[in-house]
Amino acid sequence: MSKPHIIVGMSGGVDSAVTALLLKQQGYRVTGLFMKNWEDEDDEHCPARQDFLDVLAVADVIGLEVEAVNFSAEYKDRVFSYFLREYQAGRTPNPDVLCNAEIKFKAFLDHALSLGGERIATGHYARLHEVDGRYELLKAVDTAKDQSYFLHRLNQAQLSKSMFPLGELTKPQVRRIAEEAGLPNFAKKDSTGICFIGERPFREFLQRYLPIQPGDMCTPDGRVVGRHQGLMYHTLGQRQGLGIGGAGEAWFVAGKNLPENRLTVVQGHDHPLLFSAHLHAADLNWIAGSAPDMALAYVAKTRYRQADASCRFGALQPDRCTLDFDTPQWAVTPGQSVVLYAGDVCLGGGIIQ
């Protein structure tokens, strides 16, 4: 019996290149698919053309067919418009989370199936475990690269059609495999910046879409210590770019007052206003299709690079929940995702309110 036809989402980076290579070596029929999701041809910060050339160079070495598809309209409609609305509302969204749920595992998955693919594969660092026809999403072996946080909005139907071949590997192993196979992008640096839009001066980029709205930076007791150019340019816990001098400890963003267009700032990384013992989350997604047992203890991340924090449900409804942390958490940020885990198993999560 022939192995399934796998469509690999290829970005030009080393992770997706090695994903395609490994599947090909395992005897799958593999097709590469390059997604262009941002229309900005002459923009130095969006090197889609170079990325596509890198995909073609890799495909040449592996012996792959490659297709290209443009999802710019879907990206603007489903991801970027949400991204701007959230910033306008004073929150700090995570476009990578939405991009996975709406583009990579929806628009891309649908397109891959229409091409005759039976599954899709990506270069995400995560693992899948099937138990009696149900799929669990697990953290990657390489905890420093684990990307289950960004995949927590996926559902059973999406996971049943997905593969993550890098889940058992570390990043150095992936680069070594690429180099030994002669892949030309084995040393290409990892992309950062906004999902599909790339690296660019963030404030300058947002100014193209949202008007500048200057206002006061105030201490919690109302003393004005500086001016901001717009609440959307700041996030809780931010230290850089505040432009407040003077003696004493560094300044941090501790809150936003939208009606008065005021930014609350405090001095010192450990200021009490920067810590929260509870959070409220909405727009919940549970990977298993049903909510976890409210009576049990879990761990959660309130941002990607954060250590797991022990927590329990204070309240749990179909569309929202309250989480209580054993230890108060630093700079819990509205608009970001809180993601729950039971050991290595990613349970799902929601948007911090």
Rosetta silent file (secondary structure, phi, psi, omega in degrees, C-alpha in Angstrom):
SEQUENCE: MSKPHIIVGMSGGVDSAVTALLLKQQGYRVTGLFMKNWEDEDDEHCPARQDFLDVLAVADVIGLEVEAVNFSAEYKDRVFSYFLREYQAGRTPNPDVLCNAEIKFKAFLDHALSLGGERIATGHYARLHEVDGRYELLKAVDTAKDQSYFLHRLNQAQLSKSMFPLGELTKPQVRRIAEEAGLPNFAKKDSTGICFIGERPFREFLQRYLPIQPGDMCTPDGRVVGRHQGLMYHTLGQRQGLGIGGAGEAWFVAGKNLPENRLTVVQGHDHPLLFSAHLHAADLNWIAGSAPDMALAYVAKTRYRQADASCRFGALQPDRCTLDFDTPQWAVTPGQSVVLYAGDVCLGGGIIQ
SCORE:     score description
SCORE:     0.000 S_00000001
   1 L     0.000  129.753 -177.377    0.000    0.000    0.000 S_00000001
   2 L   -74.743  148.764 -179.680    1.453    3.371   -1.003 S_00000001
   3 L   -73.759  157.721 -177.219    2.035    5.965    1.670 S_00000001
   4 L   -63.189  157.994  175.520   -0.181    9.083    1.748 S_00000001
   5 E   -84.602  119.948 -176.678    0.501   12.194   -0.340 S_00000001
   6 E  -109.246  130.771  173.569    1.797   14.924    2.021 S_00000001
   7 E  -101.156  118.972 -177.702    1.739   18.643    1.186 S_00000001
   8 E   -99.912  126.494  173.999    4.485   20.449    3.109 S_00000001
   9 E   -73.126  112.727 -175.559    4.140   24.147    3.863 S_00000001
  10 L  -112.363  127.466 -173.322    7.548   25.496    2.803 S_00000001
  11 L  -105.677  -11.145 -171.143    8.676   28.967    3.860 S_00000001
  12 L   100.207   -9.459  179.859   12.267   29.025    2.613 S_00000001
  13 L   -89.642  171.152 -175.070   13.558   28.305    6.117 S_00000001
  14 H   -71.919  -32.342 -176.226   15.530   25.304    7.341 S_00000001
  15 H   -64.353  -48.896 -179.417   12.718   23.829    9.474 S_00000001
  16 H   -70.904  -29.640  177.494   10.236   23.331    6.640 S_00000001
  17 H   -64.062  -45.378 -179.856   13.051   22.183    4.329 S_00000001
  18 H   -69.859  -33.075  174.594   14.057   19.398    6.744 S_00000001
  19 H   -56.407  -49.214  179.615   10.369   18.512    7.243 S_00000001
  20 H   -64.154  -42.584 -179.342   10.066   17.858    3.502 S_00000001
  21 H   -60.655  -48.193 -177.429   13.384   15.990    3.397 S_00000001
  22 H   -62.222  -42.695 -179.549   12.480   13.642    6.272 S_00000001
  23 H   -65.853  -38.309  178.810    9.076   12.784    4.811 S_00000001
  24 H   -64.684  -43.122  179.479   10.625   12.106    1.407 S_00000001
  25 H   -64.070  -27.868 -179.737   13.236    9.839    3.038 S_00000001
  26 L   -84.608    2.597  173.533   10.406    7.970    4.811 S_00000001
  27 L    92.273    8.072  176.297    8.843    7.131    1.449 S_00000001
  28 L   -76.621  153.277  167.462    5.949    9.577    1.355 S_00000001
  29 E   -82.028  119.971 -170.921    4.921   11.296   -1.846 S_00000001
  30 E  -120.501  133.193  170.753    5.752   14.914   -0.990 S_00000001
  31 E  -122.554  135.900  176.540    4.774   18.187   -2.649 S_00000001
  32 E   -89.863  141.978  176.534    6.039   21.541   -1.385 S_00000001
  33 E  -130.179  120.655  179.162    3.645   24.476   -1.174 S_00000001
  34 E   -98.993  126.044 -179.653    4.906   28.035   -0.767 S_00000001
  35 E  -101.404  127.400  170.615    2.395   30.501    0.663 S_00000001
  36 E  -105.876  119.875 -171.937    2.544   34.186   -0.158 S_00000001
  37 L  -125.268   11.140  179.487    0.368   35.970    2.328 S_00000001
  38 L  -146.283  123.073 -179.865    1.383   39.594    2.169 S_00000001
  39 L   -89.839  103.782 -179.362    1.295   41.899   -0.872 S_00000001
  40 L  -162.087   56.826 -166.421    4.279   44.206   -0.537 S_00000001
  41 L   -51.302  -44.293 -172.359    6.519   43.360   -3.457 S_00000001
  42 L   -93.686   11.937 -175.090    9.070   46.175   -3.200 S_00000001
  43 L   -86.293  120.690 -178.273    9.262   46.148    0.558 S_00000001
  44 L   -62.157  -21.643 -177.050   12.729   45.274    1.863 S_00000001
  45 L   -86.004   -4.411 -176.486   11.154   43.891    5.043 S_00000001
  46 L  -126.033   74.330 -170.144    9.079   41.275    3.213 S_00000001
  47 L   -79.524   53.031 -176.282   11.573   39.164    1.255 S_00000001
  48 H   -61.273  -35.908 -177.364    8.969   36.764   -0.175 S_00000001
  49 H   -64.048  -45.231  178.856   10.775   36.565   -3.509 S_00000001
  50 H   -65.328  -38.942  178.393   14.035   35.439   -1.881 S_00000001
  51 H   -61.127  -40.915 -179.769   12.164   32.967    0.333 S_00000001
  52 H   -66.999  -38.506  176.666   10.545   31.407   -2.747 S_00000001
  53 H   -62.919  -37.792  177.278   13.941   31.114   -4.455 S_00000001
  54 H   -64.933  -38.726  176.828   15.223   29.344   -1.310 S_00000001
  55 H   -62.436  -44.978 -179.408   12.279   26.917   -1.491 S_00000001
  56 H   -63.780  -38.430  179.736   13.062   26.178   -5.155 S_00000001
  57 H   -65.558  -40.496  177.955   16.760   25.609   -4.365 S_00000001
  58 H   -66.444  -44.637 -178.739   15.843   23.154   -1.571 S_00000001
  59 H   -60.619  -34.403  179.152   13.283   21.388   -3.778 S_00000001
  60 H   -63.610  -41.788 -179.355   15.953   20.943   -6.432 S_00000001
  61 H   -70.536  -44.281 -175.909   18.224   19.098   -3.968 S_00000001
  62 H   -76.385  -30.221 -174.961   15.444   16.943   -2.462 S_00000001
  63 L    86.550   58.046 -175.773   13.683   16.283   -5.766 S_00000001
  64 L  -119.279  147.278  164.260   10.330   17.868   -4.993 S_00000001
  65 E   -81.950  143.038  178.309    7.533   19.410   -6.969 S_00000001
  66 E  -127.895  137.412  173.164    6.689   22.864   -5.632 S_00000001
  67 E  -117.751  156.753  174.244    3.515   24.902   -5.983 S_00000001
  68 E  -121.853  144.827  179.298    2.933   28.522   -4.931 S_00000001
  69 E  -140.207  145.726 -178.799   -0.329   29.927   -3.658 S_00000001
  70 E  -109.836  114.269  178.139   -1.361   33.458   -2.696 S_00000001
  71 L  -109.715   24.818 -175.594   -3.450   33.796    0.470 S_00000001
  72 H   -58.051  -41.691 -178.718   -2.973   37.576    0.828 S_00000001
  73 H   -64.358  -44.508  179.601   -6.716   38.289    0.694 S_00000001
  74 H   -63.753  -40.533 -179.235   -7.486   35.635    3.330 S_00000001
  75 H   -63.425  -46.523 -179.925   -4.633   36.878    5.532 S_00000001
  76 H   -62.645  -40.977 -175.194   -5.819   40.505    5.379 S_00000001
  77 H   -73.261  -44.943 -171.025   -9.417   39.490    5.995 S_00000001
  78 H   -95.136  -27.974 -173.573   -8.958   36.872    8.733 S_00000001
  79 H  -114.272  -54.105 -171.025   -5.726   37.852   10.501 S_00000001
  80 H   -69.569  -37.312  179.407   -4.523   41.366    9.754 S_00000001
  81 H   -64.579  -38.253  176.162   -7.884   43.134   10.210 S_00000001
  82 H   -64.120  -44.782  179.055   -8.187   41.434   13.642 S_00000001
  83 H   -53.650  -48.745 -179.582   -4.591   42.429   14.451 S_00000001
  84 H   -67.920  -41.189  179.375   -5.373   46.123   13.764 S_00000001
  85 H   -60.596  -41.595  179.904   -8.707   46.042   15.647 S_00000001
  86 H   -64.819  -44.875  178.197   -6.991   44.613   18.725 S_00000001
  87 H   -61.975  -39.878  179.488   -4.243   47.252   18.686 S_00000001
  88 H   -63.287  -31.176 -179.434   -6.868   49.978   18.263 S_00000001
  89 L   -85.516    6.276  176.269   -8.667   48.603   21.331 S_00000001
  90 L    84.960    8.214  179.328   -5.485   48.911   23.403 S_00000001
  91 L   -99.567  171.221 -179.604   -4.709   45.188   23.457 S_00000001
  92 L  -120.044   94.253 -175.091   -1.594   43.321   22.251 S_00000001
  93 L   -75.357  163.955  174.393   -2.654   40.516   19.892 S_00000001
  94 L  -115.237   94.924 -174.610   -0.600   37.482   18.909 S_00000001
  95 H   -64.233  -26.190 -178.585   -0.971   37.211   15.108 S_00000001
  96 H   -63.701  -36.869  179.580    0.977   33.912   14.945 S_00000001
  97 H   -63.792  -48.409 -178.841   -1.735   32.107   16.938 S_00000001
  98 H   -68.445  -36.802 -179.742   -4.514   33.352   14.641 S_00000001
  99 H   -60.939  -40.321  177.684   -2.373   32.808   11.551 S_00000001
 100 H   -65.680  -46.398 -176.147   -2.002   29.115   12.388 S_00000001
 101 H   -68.476  -37.305 -172.143   -5.707   28.626   13.051 S_00000001
 102 H   -98.641  -31.399 -175.526   -6.953   30.633   10.040 S_00000001
 103 H  -106.924  -63.568 -172.612   -4.251   30.380    7.362 S_00000001
 104 H   -66.269  -35.471 -176.612   -1.808   27.490    7.845 S_00000001
 105 H  -112.716   16.113  173.406   -4.351   24.986    9.183 S_00000001
 106 H  -131.475  -72.608 -179.301   -7.457   26.282    7.390 S_00000001
 107 H   -60.646  -46.543 -179.238   -6.812   28.072    4.060 S_00000001
 108 H   -66.871  -43.264  179.433   -3.613   26.079    3.436 S_00000001
 109 H   -61.633  -45.998  178.793   -5.147   22.794    4.599 S_00000001
 110 H   -60.104  -43.146 -179.033   -8.200   23.270    2.350 S_00000001
 111 H   -65.936  -41.633 -179.997   -5.961   24.109   -0.614 S_00000001
 112 H   -61.446  -42.055  179.162   -3.688   21.114    0.072 S_00000001
 113 H   -66.193  -34.834  179.012   -6.665   18.745    0.108 S_00000001
 114 H   -69.465  -22.446  177.185   -7.906   20.255   -3.183 S_00000001
 115 L   -83.622   -2.110 -178.655   -4.498   19.432   -4.709 S_00000001
 116 L    96.420    6.639  175.886   -4.967   15.771   -3.796 S_00000001
 117 L   -72.237  148.300  177.844   -2.941   15.869   -0.597 S_00000001
 118 L  -100.380  -24.366  175.677   -4.069   13.579    2.190 S_00000001
 119 E  -147.709  163.804  171.133   -2.262   15.432    4.975 S_00000001
 120 E  -113.863  155.752  174.805   -0.231   18.580    5.509 S_00000001
 121 E  -134.135  143.798  177.309    3.088   18.873    7.311 S_00000001
 122 L  -131.077  169.378 -179.720    4.783   21.944    8.742 S_00000001
 123 L   -89.439   22.498  177.851    8.109   22.737   10.380 S_00000001
 124 L   -68.609  145.178  173.976    6.536   23.466   13.762 S_00000001
 125 L   -90.590   94.720  178.829    8.265   22.077   16.842 S_00000001
 126 E  -163.377  166.944  179.182    5.422   20.089   18.414 S_00000001
 127 E  -127.952  153.376  175.466    4.283   16.454   18.630 S_00000001
 128 E  -117.576  141.587  179.311    1.040   14.633   17.924 S_00000001
 129 E  -134.094  122.842  179.819   -0.202   11.591   19.802 S_00000001
 130 E   -98.639  127.117  177.513   -3.251    9.625   18.663 S_00000001
 131 E  -128.225  110.881  178.571   -5.261    7.810   21.345 S_00000001
 132 L    51.368   45.205  176.642   -8.357    5.888   20.189 S_00000001
 133 L    80.200   -1.146  175.180   -8.927    8.210   17.258 S_00000001
 134 E  -104.861  144.971 -176.690   -8.454   11.375   19.358 S_00000001
 135 E  -107.492  130.317  173.369   -5.438   13.597   18.817 S_00000001
 136 E  -105.725  139.149  173.520   -3.341   15.115   21.568 S_00000001
 137 E   -98.022  122.499 -177.585   -0.977   18.013   20.888 S_00000001
 138 E  -114.254  154.913  173.314    2.244   17.615   22.886 S_00000001
 139 E   -60.643  153.661  175.923    5.191   19.881   23.569 S_00000001
 140 L   -72.859  158.686  174.800    8.266   19.326   21.407 S_00000001
 141 L   -61.335  -40.297  178.539   11.289   17.436   22.730 S_00000001
 142 L   -82.024   94.223 -174.575   13.309   20.657   22.259 S_00000001
 143 L   -63.991  -26.146  179.140   11.679   22.750   25.001 S_00000001
 144 L   -70.519  -23.992 -178.310   13.571   25.863   23.878 S_00000001
 145 L  -109.255   -3.507 -175.339   11.903   25.643   20.450 S_00000001
 146 L   -49.289  130.425 -178.538    8.511   24.183   21.452 S_00000001
 147 L  -119.032   18.626  179.122    5.712   25.861   19.456 S_00000001
 148 H   -60.317  -30.415  177.459    2.636   24.151   20.908 S_00000001
 149 H   -52.461  -43.756 -176.363    1.692   27.554   22.403 S_00000001
 150 H   -76.726  -11.519 -176.087    1.076   28.883   18.868 S_00000001
 151 H  -106.070    8.021 -169.974   -0.967   25.801   17.888 S_00000001
 152 L   -70.100  -10.445  179.923   -3.395   25.772   20.826 S_00000001
 153 L   -93.664    3.846  179.964   -6.377   26.944   18.719 S_00000001
 154 L   -75.799  157.266 -179.368   -6.330   23.876   16.466 S_00000001
 155 L  -117.957  179.711 -176.631   -9.132   21.325   16.619 S_00000001
 156 H   -61.318  -40.301 -179.165   -9.448   17.568   16.136 S_00000001
 157 H   -63.856  -40.925 -179.950  -10.280   17.841   12.423 S_00000001
 158 H   -69.312  -43.890 -178.117   -7.188   19.989   11.762 S_00000001
 159 H   -67.537  -31.591 -178.766   -4.833   17.816   13.832 S_00000001
 160 H   -66.022  -18.757 -179.351   -6.105   14.626   12.176 S_00000001
 161 L  -108.918   12.620 -172.951   -4.774   15.963    8.851 S_00000001
 162 E  -117.636  154.882  174.247   -1.485   17.356   10.199 S_00000001
 163 E  -137.547  142.199  177.739    2.075   16.118   10.757 S_00000001
 164 L  -127.414   79.968 -173.478    4.943   17.683   12.724 S_00000001
 165 L   -64.705  -15.794 -176.803    8.070   15.683   11.821 S_00000001
 166 L   -90.540   -1.176 -173.759   10.433   17.933   13.832 S_00000001
 167 L   -58.277  -28.671 -178.306    8.732   17.320   17.177 S_00000001
 168 L   -95.012    0.897 -174.231   11.276   14.724   18.299 S_00000001
 169 L  -109.626  158.740  171.590   14.328   16.729   17.134 S_00000001
 170 L   -97.123  161.582  179.974   16.347   19.621   18.519 S_00000001
 171 H   -59.677  -44.887  177.877   17.176   22.680   16.416 S_00000001
 172 H   -58.746  -37.164  177.071   20.915   21.811   16.219 S_00000001
 173 H   -63.529  -40.951 -179.918   19.947   18.326   14.950 S_00000001
 174 H   -62.365  -45.472  179.135   17.706   19.892   12.293 S_00000001
 175 H   -63.631  -38.163 -179.948   20.514   22.157   11.067 S_00000001
 176 H   -66.094  -43.066  177.469   22.919   19.201   11.014 S_00000001
 177 H   -58.694  -43.764 -179.145   20.491   17.077    8.955 S_00000001
 178 H   -63.521  -42.852 -178.215   20.108   19.976    6.503 S_00000001
 179 H   -67.176  -43.418 -178.677   23.858   20.476    6.176 S_00000001
 180 H   -65.952  -29.189  179.672   24.580   16.759    5.692 S_00000001
 181 L   -85.186   -3.433  179.399   21.892   16.571    2.999 S_00000001
 182 L    76.756   24.217  178.310   23.418   19.539    1.174 S_00000001
 183 L   -73.863  128.688 -171.624   20.408   21.817    1.629 S_00000001
 184 L   -67.762  -16.357 -177.605   21.518   25.331    0.672 S_00000001
 185 L  -103.529   22.073 -173.518   19.602   27.038    3.504 S_00000001
 186 L   -59.712  -27.184 -177.683   21.034   24.936    6.375 S_00000001
 187 L  -106.979    6.011 -177.937   22.469   28.049    8.083 S_00000001
 188 L   -60.882  134.090 -176.169   19.671   30.512    7.205 S_00000001
 189 L   -72.851  151.702 -178.454   18.686   32.458   10.303 S_00000001
 190 L   -65.307  143.603  177.443   15.224   31.953   11.775 S_00000001
 191 L   -76.801  146.263  174.398   12.588   34.453   10.758 S_00000001
 192 L  -132.005 -176.109  179.741   11.197   36.773   13.393 S_00000001
 193 L    93.479 -170.248 -175.194    8.692   39.588   13.306 S_00000001
 194 E   -71.200  135.725 -179.632    5.002   39.565   12.450 S_00000001
 195 L   -47.792  118.374  177.380    3.714   36.315   10.949 S_00000001
 196 L    72.333  -13.756 -179.556    4.120   36.541    7.135 S_00000001
 197 L   -95.715  -28.813  172.277    4.812   40.289    7.229 S_00000001
 198 E    93.930 -169.685 -177.366    8.370   39.900    8.415 S_00000001
 199 L   -86.097  131.121  178.822   10.797   42.069   10.324 S_00000001
 200 L  -163.021  160.324  176.380   10.202   45.786   10.120 S_00000001
 201 L   -62.729  112.198 -167.451   10.205   48.890   12.363 S_00000001
 202 H   -62.370  -45.832 -176.625    6.994   48.116   14.220 S_00000001
 203 H   -63.367  -44.432  179.211    5.905   51.653   15.111 S_00000001
 204 H   -60.889  -40.294 -179.804    6.487   52.926   11.582 S_00000001
 205 H   -65.125  -47.936 -179.084    4.526   49.966   10.182 S_00000001
 206 H   -62.695  -32.985 -178.743    1.515   50.497   12.481 S_00000001
 207 H   -62.097  -23.297  177.350    1.459   54.221   11.616 S_00000001
 208 L   -65.877  -26.295 -171.360    0.523   53.285    8.047 S_00000001
 209 L  -114.321  -28.083 -176.656   -2.766   51.877    9.319 S_00000001
 210 L  -123.642  133.218 -178.082   -3.577   53.546   12.647 S_00000001
 211 L   -68.592  147.745  175.424   -3.455   57.310   13.362 S_00000001
 212 L   -68.288  134.485  178.018   -1.042   58.661   15.976 S_00000001
 213 L  -134.264   83.374 -176.612   -2.871   59.605   19.174 S_00000001
 214 L   -63.446  151.558  178.387   -0.445   61.248   21.625 S_00000001
 215 E  -162.210 -176.350 -175.818   -1.256   61.301   25.325 S_00000001
 216 E   -86.816  146.250  165.613    0.232   61.439   28.810 S_00000001
 217 E  -101.100  125.023 -175.033    2.381   58.864   30.576 S_00000001
 218 E  -127.236  152.149  169.760    1.432   58.968   34.268 S_00000001
 219 L   -76.363  166.501 -179.062    2.452   57.323   37.507 S_00000001
 220 L   -56.936  -26.202  179.254   -0.314   55.427   39.379 S_00000001
 221 L   -90.770    8.868  172.490   -0.988   58.567   41.469 S_00000001
 222 L    94.208    3.416  179.304   -1.545   60.656   38.332 S_00000001
 223 L   -75.807  126.646 -179.132    1.792   62.482   38.050 S_00000001
 224 E   -79.058  123.929 -177.810    2.660   63.151   34.384 S_00000001
 225 E  -120.027   -1.647  179.920    6.199   61.934   33.625 S_00000001
 226 E   177.850 -176.610  178.699    6.206   61.842   29.824 S_00000001
 227 E  -125.438  145.146  173.374    4.217   61.664   26.572 S_00000001
 228 E  -113.226  159.400 -179.339    3.335   58.681   24.377 S_00000001
 229 L   -94.155   -6.824 -179.224    2.548   58.704   20.635 S_00000001
 230 L   162.814  134.627 -178.467   -0.263   56.164   20.896 S_00000001
 231 H   -61.282  -27.734 -176.415   -1.356   53.437   23.316 S_00000001
 232 H   -67.654  -17.588 -179.566   -1.114   50.851   20.499 S_00000001
 233 H   -84.525    0.754 -174.288    2.677   51.222   20.426 S_00000001
 234 L  -126.479  149.200  178.453    3.000   49.986   24.009 S_00000001
 235 L  -133.565  155.074 -178.221    2.447   46.696   25.787 S_00000001
 236 L   -60.112  137.483 -178.671    2.345   45.736   29.472 S_00000001
 237 L    86.702   -4.893 -177.937    5.794   45.133   30.906 S_00000001
 238 L   -65.792  137.576  178.421    7.475   47.173   28.150 S_00000001
 239 L  -116.486  -38.365 -175.250   10.681   48.891   29.203 S_00000001
 240 L   -75.627  148.370  168.639   12.298   50.021   25.935 S_00000001
 241 L    76.820   16.705  178.962   11.306   53.144   24.047 S_00000001
 242 L   -85.430  -27.100  175.906    9.473   54.999   26.813 S_00000001
 243 L    69.191   26.430  177.196   11.874   57.947   26.748 S_00000001
 244 L  -102.891  119.540  179.746   11.521   58.712   30.469 S_00000001
 245 L   -92.697 -150.238  175.654   14.804   59.759   32.061 S_00000001
 246 L    94.645  175.078 -176.097   15.560   60.720   35.609 S_00000001
 247 L   -80.717  169.176  174.397   16.951   59.011   38.657 S_00000001
 248 L    92.860 -167.758 -175.257   15.935   55.674   40.142 S_00000001
 249 L   -73.467  166.134  179.710   14.961   52.347   38.641 S_00000001
 250 L   -62.870  153.674  178.226   13.883   51.710   35.046 S_00000001
 251 E   -93.550  144.743  178.066   10.314   52.548   33.999 S_00000001
 252 E  -133.447  149.687  173.984    7.821   49.901   32.842 S_00000001
 253 E   -76.203  126.596 -178.105    4.344   50.061   31.306 S_00000001
 254 E  -117.717   -9.894 -179.729    1.825   48.859   33.923 S_00000001
 255 E  -177.717  162.257  177.341   -1.522   49.793   32.393 S_00000001
 256 E  -128.136  131.966  174.355   -3.532   51.568   29.691 S_00000001
 257 E  -109.550   98.111 -174.521   -6.470   53.910   30.229 S_00000001
 258 L   -65.583  -48.606 -178.283   -8.222   53.931   26.854 S_00000001
 259 L   -57.132  -35.734 -178.514  -10.998   56.485   27.563 S_00000001
 260 L  -100.669    3.706  178.991   -8.415   59.028   28.784 S_00000001
 261 L    51.814   46.348 -175.231   -5.664   57.894   26.357 S_00000001
 262 E  -119.784  138.736  178.001   -3.281   57.589   29.289 S_00000001
 263 E  -104.465  125.486  176.916   -0.390   55.173   29.803 S_00000001
 264 E   -90.920  127.340 -179.689    0.361   54.121   33.392 S_00000001
 265 E  -125.088  147.335  179.644    4.078   53.635   34.080 S_00000001
 266 E  -132.846  161.354  178.356    5.876   52.430   37.192 S_00000001
 267 E  -101.424  132.493  176.641    9.491   52.211   38.323 S_00000001
 268 L   100.393  130.753 -179.861   11.134   48.846   38.950 S_00000001
 269 L   -57.995  -31.558 -173.833   10.730   45.415   37.347 S_00000001
 270 L  -102.949   23.536  177.225    9.121   44.057   40.537 S_00000001
 271 L   -60.921  136.056 -176.797    6.551   46.823   41.097 S_00000001
 272 H   -54.450  -32.328 -177.875    3.328   45.253   42.507 S_00000001
 273 H   -68.456  -12.608  179.099    1.189   46.689   39.682 S_00000001
 274 H   -87.726   -3.377 -175.629    3.087   44.510   37.200 S_00000001
 275 E  -113.555  143.940  178.202    1.893   41.266   38.876 S_00000001
 276 E  -132.344  132.088  177.148   -1.467   39.456   38.635 S_00000001
 277 E   -90.026  -15.082 -178.051   -2.648   36.502   40.720 S_00000001
 278 E  -137.534  160.049  168.082   -5.696   35.930   38.462 S_00000001
 279 E  -146.657  156.859  173.841   -6.710   36.416   34.858 S_00000001
 280 E  -110.849  135.500  178.497   -9.905   36.274   32.819 S_00000001
 281 E  -128.708  149.587  178.428   -9.819   34.656   29.366 S_00000001
 282 E  -134.438 -179.056  178.839  -12.442   34.449   26.623 S_00000001
 283 E    54.482   52.936 -173.342  -12.793   32.969   23.129 S_00000001
 284 E   -75.688  147.567  170.720  -11.715   29.579   24.495 S_00000001
 285 E  -134.871  124.333  176.574  -10.601   26.625   22.372 S_00000001
 286 E  -110.667  121.833 -173.474  -10.117   23.158   23.843 S_00000001
 287 L   -59.393  -36.744 -178.676   -8.165   20.776   21.583 S_00000001
 288 L   -71.083  -14.581 -177.779   -9.993   17.674   22.856 S_00000001
 289 L    98.004  -11.134  176.194  -13.322   19.258   21.905 S_00000001
 290 L  -140.646  158.499 -175.334  -14.435   19.582   25.538 S_00000001
 291 L   -70.038  151.380  175.524  -13.188   21.583   28.512 S_00000001
 292 L   -67.198  165.478  178.053  -10.638   20.127   30.955 S_00000001
 293 L   -66.012  118.547 -175.682  -11.723   18.955   34.423 S_00000001
 294 L   -64.289  -23.483 -174.520  -12.190   22.131   36.450 S_00000001
 295 L   -78.446  -16.541 -173.703  -11.203   20.397   39.695 S_00000001
 296 L   -89.003  160.869  175.116   -7.635   19.564   38.604 S_00000001
 297 L   -91.512  145.588 -179.696   -4.456   21.657   38.793 S_00000001
 298 E  -134.993  179.995  167.421   -2.706   22.642   35.549 S_00000001
 299 E  -121.149  155.108 -178.408    0.148   24.799   34.325 S_00000001
 300 E  -141.628  154.605  169.338   -0.247   27.724   31.958 S_00000001
 301 E  -114.242  133.564  175.991    1.796   30.144   29.864 S_00000001
 302 L  -100.558   -1.981  169.379    0.544   33.718   29.530 S_00000001
 303 L  -159.078  161.731 -169.469    3.114   34.446   26.805 S_00000001
 304 L   -57.772  -49.286 -171.989    5.268   32.302   24.537 S_00000001
 305 L   -86.734   20.425 -173.801    8.662   32.626   26.212 S_00000001
 306 L   -97.392  149.301  175.350    7.336   32.205   29.731 S_00000001
 307 L   -70.004  151.954  176.167    7.973   29.384   32.169 S_00000001
 308 L   -60.444  138.305 -179.831    4.988   27.174   33.025 S_00000001
 309 E  -122.667  129.706 -179.474    3.015   28.552   35.988 S_00000001
 310 E   -66.355  137.734 -177.527    0.852   26.394   38.268 S_00000001
 311 E  -155.116  167.697  173.486   -2.805   27.373   38.225 S_00000001
 312 E  -137.667  158.889  173.941   -6.408   26.278   38.814 S_00000001
 313 E   -74.137  131.199  169.463   -9.733   27.312   37.356 S_00000001
 314 E   -89.054  -35.024  176.987  -11.574   29.897   39.445 S_00000001
 315 E  -153.365  151.111 -179.741  -14.513   29.714   37.063 S_00000001
 316 E  -147.257  117.401  175.668  -15.158   27.894   33.791 S_00000001
 317 L  -122.421  170.301 -177.948  -17.932   28.561   31.278 S_00000001
 318 L   -57.710  -36.039 -174.093  -18.202   27.500   27.616 S_00000001
 319 L  -112.411   -0.934 -179.961  -16.853   30.827   26.313 S_00000001
 320 E  -157.168  162.502  178.704  -14.793   32.187   29.215 S_00000001
 321 E  -152.895  163.427  170.654  -12.829   31.250   32.317 S_00000001
 322 E  -118.391  134.889  176.296  -10.948   32.641   35.291 S_00000001
 323 E  -115.738  136.288  177.274   -7.547   31.234   36.215 S_00000001
 324 E  -111.356  125.689 -177.507   -5.964   31.573   39.661 S_00000001
 325 E   -96.346  143.365  175.819   -2.162   31.297   39.838 S_00000001
 326 E   -63.194  -39.092  179.208   -0.197   29.867   42.759 S_00000001
 327 E  -123.167  129.774 -179.868    2.370   32.640   42.245 S_00000001
 328 E   -53.756  140.289 -175.070    1.397   36.060   40.809 S_00000001
 329 E  -100.507  144.792 -175.054    2.444   36.377   37.146 S_00000001
 330 E   -85.489  132.242  172.774    4.405   39.268   35.668 S_00000001
 331 L    51.106   54.989  173.726    2.888   41.536   32.965 S_00000001
 332 L   -70.212  120.677 -164.089   -0.215   39.485   32.094 S_00000001
 333 L  -113.614  117.595  175.829   -1.220   41.217   28.857 S_00000001
 334 L   -56.302  135.346 -178.211   -4.756   41.594   27.420 S_00000001
 335 L   101.696  -27.204  175.970   -4.895   40.317   23.837 S_00000001
 336 L   -78.421  168.903  179.848   -2.204   37.684   24.359 S_00000001
 337 E   -96.949  140.415  166.300   -3.066   34.002   24.674 S_00000001
 338 E  -104.302  128.934 -175.069   -3.105   31.977   27.866 S_00000001
 339 E  -122.907  129.361 -176.194   -2.393   28.325   27.067 S_00000001
 340 E   -99.856  146.925  178.894   -3.007   25.441   29.482 S_00000001
 341 E  -134.823  147.630  166.396   -1.040   22.208   29.807 S_00000001
 342 E  -116.903   99.303 -172.014   -1.354   18.928   31.682 S_00000001
 343 L    64.805 -125.652  179.043    2.269   17.803   31.687 S_00000001
 344 L   -87.059   -7.235 -174.832    3.390   17.817   28.046 S_00000001
 345 E   -85.897  122.234  176.450   -0.164   17.808   26.686 S_00000001
 346 E   -81.719  121.433 -174.948   -1.415   21.156   25.363 S_00000001
 347 E   -90.859  -25.124 -175.118   -5.085   21.426   26.328 S_00000001
 348 E   128.534 -158.578 -178.743   -5.954   24.685   24.573 S_00000001
 349 E   170.046 -159.089 -177.915   -6.584   28.156   25.910 S_00000001
 350 E  -159.426 -173.509 -177.639   -8.077   31.556   25.226 S_00000001
 351 E   -97.261  127.147 -179.973   -7.485   35.281   24.848 S_00000001
 352 E   -66.598  131.516 -177.266   -6.560   37.234   27.991 S_00000001
 353 L   -95.696    0.000    0.000   -9.126   39.943   28.727 S_00000001
